[in-house]
Amino acid sequence: MKNAQPGKIYKVAVVGYGKMGKIRASGAGQFPQLQVVAVCDPQFKGQVDGLPVVEDFRKLMDYAPDMVFVCVPNKFVVDAVCFFIEQGVHVFCEKPPGRCKEDVERMREVEASHLGVKLKFGFNHRYHQAVLDAKAIVDKQRLGKVLWLRGVYGKGGGSQYDKNWRNQREVSGGGILIDQGIHMVDLFRLFCGEFDDVKSFIGEHYWPVGVEDNAFVLLRNSRGQVGMLHSSATQWRYMFLLEIYLQKGYITISGILSSTKNYGVETLKIARCLYDEQGYPLPNPEESISYYDEDHSWSLELQEFVDCIVHNTPVRVGSSMEAHQTMCLIEQIYAADACPEPRITQMERS
């Protein structure tokens, strides 16, 4: 492992220089202790954005990186992550953490044999300010304990949607649930911990691509807290909605700031119950709304990773253990649909 030293300049490499790779490289440029030195992406030759390009991620070691971003399709995550950990290089990997829990387990085994090397997965929704503020309210129990959650995360396909690698089971491991719904599953775990009772309907309703375009999920844990999730690629409008209902009121996060701005303004709505003379909660409590127009989630997420490297402390958010627990729940959701719907044909869609 590269020695952790405050004040040192850490060399950074990027595997996969698509949308996320460029976001991560740009984010690294905001930190004076990080220097992006090279990228790996076969679609570019020679140089891109002033950075040297290699076609084989192993050749990045010629640039002696201290840290690497892995931003490749799910199928290729494991080999890259394991390789760099074995070289003593710290790894920040985008979600999903592979295609299945076995992928995460393989990465965890390599991580365990290279103590001191940091591995973090990019569940950046936890760093959105509305989520951070909601978590603070829940943790302080200002509105009592969480009773139940409801989450909707949807989009409407888009150009060439059916040809995207995210809808190729061999590459992605699944459809809209593992691609996008995994963020909501992770947030459910953030607010309620682990769930052990799982029901689901996983459907291919419109897109004849061999993976689900809708997942309807019902979760319950040992404390009786229930989570209802709908992850959809037939929403026809981008939507992010997380509702948290508590003993004394509710919290609603609507919209989520993103690089594309597709999900609209991020808002946090808080309502505290009012009670009648006999102590019964009255309907329709007043709501206060906060609006967020800046997304600092990427930098906050990276800042924590840099701090873990510089000060040699454990990864707190997005650790391999957290990634494994989230992926295990994703697989439980897939397995809980005992009667998956028959796949539609192009004729039926028309």
C-alpha positions in Angstrom: 0.0 0.0 0.0 1.1 3.5 -0.7 2.0 5.2 2.6 -0.6 7.6 3.9 1.0 11.0 4.3 -0.7 14.3 5.1 0.4 16.9 2.5 1.4 14.3 -0.1 0.1 14.6 -3.7 -1.8 11.4 -4.6 -1.7 10.3 -8.2 -5.2 9.3 -9.6 -6.1 7.2 -12.6 -9.5 6.6 -14.1 -10.8 3.3 -15.6 -13.7 4.1 -17.9 -13.8 7.6 -19.2 -17.5 7.9 -20.0 -20.0 10.1 -18.2 -19.1 9.0 -14.6 -15.4 8.8 -15.3 -15.3 12.4 -16.5 -17.4 13.5 -13.5 -14.9 11.7 -11.1 -11.8 13.1 -12.9 -13.3 16.6 -12.7 -14.2 16.1 -9.1 -10.6 15.0 -8.3 -9.4 18.2 -9.9 -11.1 20.1 -7.1 -8.8 18.6 -4.5 -5.2 20.1 -4.3 -3.9 16.8 -2.9 -5.1 14.8 -6.0 -3.5 14.8 -9.4 -5.2 12.8 -12.3 -2.4 11.3 -14.3 -4.0 8.8 -16.8 -7.2 7.2 -18.0 -8.0 3.8 -19.5 -10.7 3.7 -22.2 -10.5 1.9 -25.5 -12.7 4.4 -27.2 -10.0 7.0 -27.0 -6.5 7.0 -28.5 -3.3 8.7 -27.4 -4.8 11.5 -25.2 -8.1 12.8 -24.0 -8.6 16.1 -22.1 -4.8 16.4 -21.9 -4.4 13.0 -20.2 -2.6 10.0 -21.6 -4.9 7.0 -22.5 -4.2 3.3 -22.3 -6.4 0.5 -23.5 -5.6 -2.1 -20.8 -6.3 -1.0 -17.2 -3.2 -2.9 -16.1 -1.0 -0.5 -18.1 -2.2 2.3 -15.7 0.4 1.0 -13.3 3.0 2.6 -15.6 1.8 5.9 -14.1 2.2 4.7 -10.5 -1.3 5.7 -9.3 -2.0 5.9 -5.6 -5.8 5.8 -6.2 -8.1 4.8 -9.0 -11.7 5.4 -10.0 -13.4 2.3 -11.6 -16.2 3.6 -13.8 -16.9 0.6 -16.1 -20.0 -1.6 -16.8 -20.9 -4.0 -14.0 -19.4 -7.1 -15.7 -15.9 -5.6 -15.7 -15.9 -4.1 -12.2 -14.5 -7.1 -10.3 -11.4 -7.8 -12.3 -10.3 -4.1 -12.3 -11.0 -3.6 -8.5 -9.2 -6.8 -7.5 -6.2 -6.0 -9.7 -5.6 -2.6 -8.2 -6.2 -3.7 -4.6 -3.6 -6.4 -5.2 -1.2 -3.6 -6.4 -1.8 -1.7 -3.2 -3.8 1.0 -5.0 -6.8 2.6 -3.3 -10.1 2.0 -5.2 -13.2 4.1 -5.6 -15.7 2.1 -7.6 -19.1 3.2 -9.0 -22.3 1.4 -8.1 -23.6 -1.2 -8.7 -20.8 -3.2 -7.0 -20.7 -5.9 -9.8 -23.6 -8.0 -11.0 -24.3 -10.1 -7.9 -23.3 -10.6 -4.3 -20.6 -13.1 -5.3 -18.9 -10.3 -7.2 -18.8 -8.3 -4.0 -17.6 -11.3 -2.0 -14.7 -11.8 -4.3 -13.7 -8.1 -4.0 -14.0 -8.4 -0.2 -11.7 -11.4 -0.1 -9.0 -9.5 -1.9 -9.6 -6.4 0.2 -9.2 -8.5 3.4 -5.8 -9.8 2.3 -4.5 -6.3 1.7 -5.1 -4.4 4.9 -4.7 -0.7 4.6 -5.9 -0.4 1.0 -9.2 1.5 0.9 -12.2 0.4 -1.1 -15.2 2.5 -1.5 -18.4 2.2 -3.6 -20.2 5.3 -5.0 -23.6 5.4 -3.3 -23.6 9.2 -3.5 -27.3 9.6 -2.7 -26.4 9.4 0.9 -24.5 12.6 0.6 -27.3 14.7 -0.9 -28.2 17.5 1.5 -31.9 16.6 1.7 -30.9 13.1 2.7 -28.4 14.3 5.2 -30.9 16.7 6.8 -33.6 14.0 6.9 -31.2 11.5 8.5 -30.3 14.1 11.2 -34.0 14.5 12.1 -34.6 10.8 12.2 -31.5 10.2 14.3 -32.5 12.8 16.8 -36.0 11.3 16.9 -37.5 14.8 16.6 -40.6 13.2 15.0 -40.3 9.9 16.9 -39.4 6.5 15.3 -39.8 5.6 11.7 -43.0 3.7 11.0 -42.7 3.1 7.2 -41.1 4.3 4.0 -42.3 4.7 0.5 -40.0 5.3 -2.4 -40.4 5.9 -6.2 -37.4 6.1 -8.5 -38.4 6.3 -12.1 -37.5 7.4 -15.6 -39.0 7.1 -19.1 -36.5 5.1 -21.2 -34.9 7.5 -23.6 -33.2 7.2 -27.0 -31.7 3.8 -27.7 -32.8 2.7 -24.2 -33.2 -0.9 -25.3 -29.7 -1.1 -26.7 -28.0 0.3 -23.6 -25.5 -2.1 -21.8 -27.5 -1.6 -18.6 -30.3 -3.7 -20.2 -28.0 -6.6 -21.1 -28.2 -9.1 -18.3 -24.8 -10.6 -19.0 -23.2 -7.2 -18.6 -25.4 -5.6 -15.9 -26.8 -8.5 -13.9 -30.4 -7.1 -14.1 -32.5 -4.1 -15.2 -33.9 -1.0 -13.6 -33.8 -2.4 -10.1 -30.0 -3.0 -9.9 -29.2 0.0 -12.1 -31.3 2.7 -10.4 -33.5 1.2 -7.7 -30.3 0.1 -5.8 -30.0 3.7 -4.7 -33.4 3.6 -3.1 -32.7 0.2 -1.5 -29.6 1.7 0.0 -31.5 4.6 1.4 -34.1 2.3 2.9 -31.3 0.5 4.7 -29.9 3.9 5.8 -33.1 4.8 7.5 -34.4 1.4 8.8 -31.4 -1.0 8.8 -31.7 -4.5 7.4 -34.9 -6.0 6.1 -35.6 -9.8 6.3 -39.1 -10.2 4.9 -39.2 -9.5 1.2 -42.1 -9.5 -1.4 -41.8 -8.4 -5.0 -43.2 -8.3 -8.5 -40.5 -8.0 -11.1 -41.9 -7.2 -14.5 -40.9 -6.7 -18.1 -43.9 -4.5 -19.0 -42.8 -2.5 -22.1 -39.2 -2.9 -23.0 -38.5 -6.4 -24.6 -34.9 -6.5 -23.5 -34.7 -9.6 -21.2 -34.4 -7.6 -17.9 -37.0 -5.9 -15.8 -38.3 -2.4 -16.5 -40.4 -2.3 -13.3 -39.8 -3.6 -9.8 -42.6 -3.4 -7.2 -41.1 -4.2 -3.8 -42.5 -4.7 -0.2 -40.0 -5.0 2.6 -40.4 -5.5 6.4 -37.8 -5.8 9.2 -37.8 -7.3 12.6 -39.0 -4.0 14.2 -42.1 -4.0 12.0 -40.9 -1.1 9.8 -42.2 -1.5 6.2 -40.7 -0.1 3.0 -42.6 0.1 -0.3 -40.5 0.7 -3.4 -41.3 1.1 -7.1 -38.3 1.3 -9.4 -39.5 2.0 -13.0 -38.3 2.5 -16.5 -41.9 3.2 -17.7 -42.5 6.2 -15.4 -42.3 8.4 -18.6 -41.1 11.2 -16.4 -38.1 11.3 -14.3 -39.1 11.0 -10.6 -37.4 10.7 -7.3 -39.6 10.5 -4.2 -38.8 9.2 -0.7 -41.4 9.5 2.0 -40.6 8.7 5.6 -43.5 8.5 8.0 -42.8 8.7 11.7 -44.8 8.6 14.9 -45.1 12.4 15.1 -45.1 13.5 11.5 -43.4 12.8 8.1 -40.5 13.8 5.9 -40.6 13.9 2.1 -37.7 14.2 -0.2 -38.8 15.1 -3.7 -36.5 15.5 -6.6 -32.8 14.8 -6.5 -30.1 17.1 -8.0 -28.2 15.3 -10.7 -25.6 16.1 -13.4 -28.5 16.0 -16.0 -30.9 18.0 -13.8 -33.6 15.6 -15.0 -35.1 15.0 -11.6 -35.8 18.6 -10.9 -35.3 20.7 -7.8 -34.4 18.8 -4.6 -36.7 19.6 -1.8 -37.2 18.5 1.8 -40.7 18.7 3.3 -41.2 18.3 7.0 -44.6 18.1 8.8 -45.2 17.7 12.5 -48.5 16.3 13.7 -50.9 18.5 15.7 -53.2 16.9 18.2 -56.8 17.5 19.5 -57.7 17.9 23.1 -57.9 14.2 23.6 -54.5 13.6 22.1 -55.5 12.3 18.7 -53.4 13.4 15.7 -55.2 15.9 13.4 -55.1 15.4 9.6 -53.2 17.6 7.2 -50.5 19.1 9.4 -48.7 22.2 8.1 -45.6 21.6 6.1 -42.3 23.4 5.9 -40.3 23.1 2.7 -36.5 23.5 2.1 -35.1 23.9 -1.4 -31.6 22.8 -2.5 -30.1 24.2 -5.6 -26.5 23.0 -5.3 -25.3 19.4 -5.4 -22.3 18.8 -3.2 -22.8 15.0 -3.0 -19.9 14.2 -5.3 -17.4 16.3 -3.5 -18.5 15.2 0.0 -18.3 11.6 -1.1 -14.8 12.0 -2.5 -13.7 14.1 0.5 -14.5 11.3 2.8 -12.5 8.9 0.7 -9.5 11.2 0.6 -9.7 11.6 4.3 -9.7 7.8 4.8 -6.6 7.5 2.7 -4.7 10.5 4.2 -5.5 9.6 7.8 -5.6 5.8 7.3 -9.1 5.4 8.7 -11.9 2.9 7.7 -14.3 3.8 5.0 -17.6 4.7 6.7 -20.1 5.2 3.8 -20.0 2.9 0.8 -17.7 0.3 2.4 -17.5 -3.2 0.9 -19.6 -4.5 3.8 -22.4 -2.0 3.1 -22.2 -2.8 -0.7 -22.5 -6.5 0.1 -25.5 -6.0 2.4 -27.2 -3.9 -0.3 -26.5 -6.4 -3.0 -27.8 -9.2 -0.9 -31.1 -7.4 -0.5 -31.2 -6.7 -4.2 -30.9 -10.5 -4.8 -33.5 -11.2 -2.2 -35.9 -8.9 -4.1 -35.2 -10.7 -7.4 -35.7 -14.1 -5.8 -38.9 -13.1 -4.0 -40.9 -12.9 -7.2 -42.0 -16.6 -7.3 -44.0 -16.1 -10.5 -42.1 -13.7 -12.8 -44.1 -12.3 -15.6 -43.6 -13.8 -19.1 -41.5 -11.7 -21.3 -43.4 -9.5 -23.7 -42.8 -9.6 -27.4 -42.2 -6.7 -29.8 -45.7 -7.3 -31.3 -47.3 -7.1 -27.8 -45.5 -3.8 -27.1 -46.7 -2.4 -30.4 
